[in-house]
Amino acid sequence: MSALTSILIGAAAKVGAPLVKRILQDKLGGTAGELGGVIIDAIAGKAGVPADELEALPAPDLEKAVAAVEVETPELVAAWTAQQAETNRLMLAEMQKETPFGWLWRPAGMWLMLGIVAWYVVLVPLLNTVLSAVGARQGVLMTVSFSEFMPVFMAFVGFYMGGNTLIRATGQKGKI
């Protein structure tokens, strides 16, 4: 358990905030779980400091923030639960077999793109080598150059990944 977690659990116990204390104990282990992270962010918001500065906060200010979050904890848990339910609903809707386009475009597009990359990187050079070895004067010509294909490939990969890598790389979770 991290030092911040211990401090917050101690503050929750001191001000009589059993919901906050139980969530932090149950949902945190070494690193913050998603619900525990929501609670920590709410405490930081009430304290008016970033979450990583909570440890340096004076005990009375920290206890006041924990007590304020205790009042809002049922709503935070309900909102978090609703968010999880909506996420599950959206994932299930995408996987429904009645609407194949909702789920089929990803694997079909992935295999198409991988096939094109294999064609450009492996098969065309191999075919040209074999054709050259048997005395052919002309090899397989590319209709679209690899440098023209790469932006299309990268756009597909960007859509396929849903921008998740960009969000994680820039630290903009919840802001984009």
MARDO-332986 format. One record per residue (C-alpha): x, y, z; residue in one letter. Coordinates in steps of 0.1 Angstrom, whole numbers, padded with zeros to 4 digits, always signed. Each point is the difference from the previous one (the first is absolute). Example, Ala and Ser with C-alpha at 12.3 -4.5 7.8 and 13.67 -1.06 7.14 Angstrom:
BEGIN
+0123-0045+0078a+0014+0034-0007s
This chain:
BEGIN
+0000+0000+0000m+0014+0034-0009s+0007+0028+0024a-0028+0021-0015l-0025-0028+0005t+0011-0005+0036s-0004+0038+0007i-0034+0001-0017l-0013-0030+0018i+0013+0014+0033g-0017+0033-0007a-0033-0018-0010a+0001-0019+0033a+0007+0031+0020k-0029+0021-0015v-0024-0029+0001g-0003-0006-0038a-0006-0038-0002p-0010-0001-0037l+0032+0018-0011v+0021-0022+0023k-0016-0032-0012r+0004+0009-0037i+0036+0009+0005l+0007-0032+0019q-0019-0023-0024d+0008+0016-0033k+0037+0010+0005l+0029-0023+0002g+0034+0015-0008g-0015+0020-0029t-0034+0017-0002a-0028-0020-0014g-0024+0019-0022e-0026+0007+0027l+0027+0007+0026g+0016+0024-0025g-0034+0018-0004v-0002+0004+0038i+0036+0013+0002i-0006+0025-0028d-0032+0012+0017a+0020+0005+0033i+0026+0019-0019a-0027+0021-0017g-0015+0009+0034k+0034+0008+0014a+0008+0021-0031g+0033-0017-0008v+0011-0026-0025p-0002-0036+0012a+0038-0004+0002d+0002+0029+0025e-0025-0015+0025l+0027-0014+0021e+0015+0034+0007a-0034+0015+0010l-0004+0009+0037p-0021-0026+0019a-0029+0023+0008p-0004+0010-0037d+0002-0036-0011l-0026-0011+0026e-0023+0027-0011k+0003-0011-0036a-0006-0037+0009v-0031+0010+0020a-0014+0020-0029a+0006-0030-0024v-0017-0024+0025e-0033+0019-0006v+0003-0004-0037e+0013-0035-0001t-0033-0017-0007p-0005+0022-0030e+0036-0007-0012l-0005-0037+0003v-0033+0002-0018a+0015+0020-0028a+0030-0023-0003w-0023-0031-0001t-0022+0017-0026a+0031+0007-0021q+0011-0036+0002q-0035-0012-0010a+0000+0023-0030e+0035-0011-0010t-0012-0037+0002n-0031+0009-0020r+0019+0017-0027l+0025-0029-0003m-0029-0025-0002l-0018+0021-0026a+0031+0000-0022e+0003-0038+0002m-0036-0006-0010q-0002-0024-0029k-0031+0017-0015e+0020+0030-0011t+0032-0015-0015p+0014+0034-0010f+0001+0009+0037g+0027-0026+0008w+0011-0014-0034l+0019+0030-0012w+0027-0004+0025r+0012-0035-0007p-0007+0004-0038a+0019+0032-0001g+0028-0014+0021m+0005-0030-0023w-0002+0021-0031l+0026+0024+0013m+0023-0028+0012l-0004-0016-0034g+0009+0032-0018i+0031+0005+0022v+0010-0036-0006a-0004+0006-0038w+0021+0031+0000y+0027-0012+0025v+0003-0037-0008v-0017-0012-0031l+0009+0026-0026v+0037+0000+0008p-0001-0039+0000l-0019-0001-0033l+0024+0025-0016n+0030-0020+0012t-0015-0032-0015v-0009+0017-0032l+0034+0015-0003s+0016-0034+0007a-0019-0016-0029v+0009+0027-0024g-0031+0022-0001a+0006+0035-0012r-0028+0015+0020q-0009-0005+0036g-0032+0007+0020v-0007+0037+0000l-0016+0018+0029m-0032+0019-0008t+0002+0019+0032v+0034+0007+0016s+0007-0011+0035f+0003+0036+0011s-0035+0007-0014e-0014-0030+0017f+0014+0007+0035m-0023+0030+0008p-0030-0022-0009v+0013-0028+0022f+0007+0024+0029m-0034+0016-0002a-0016-0035+0002f+0022-0009+0029v-0010+0033+0017g-0037-0007-0004f+0004-0036+0010y+0017+0009+0032m-0025+0027+0007g+0026+0026+0010g+0008-0019+0032n+0038+0001-0006t-0002+0038-0006l-0020+0005+0032i+0024-0021+0021r+0030+0016-0016a-0012+0036+0007t-0015-0007+0034g-0033+0015-0011q-0023-0027+0014k-0034+0015+0005g+0009+0033-0018k-0002-0011-0036i
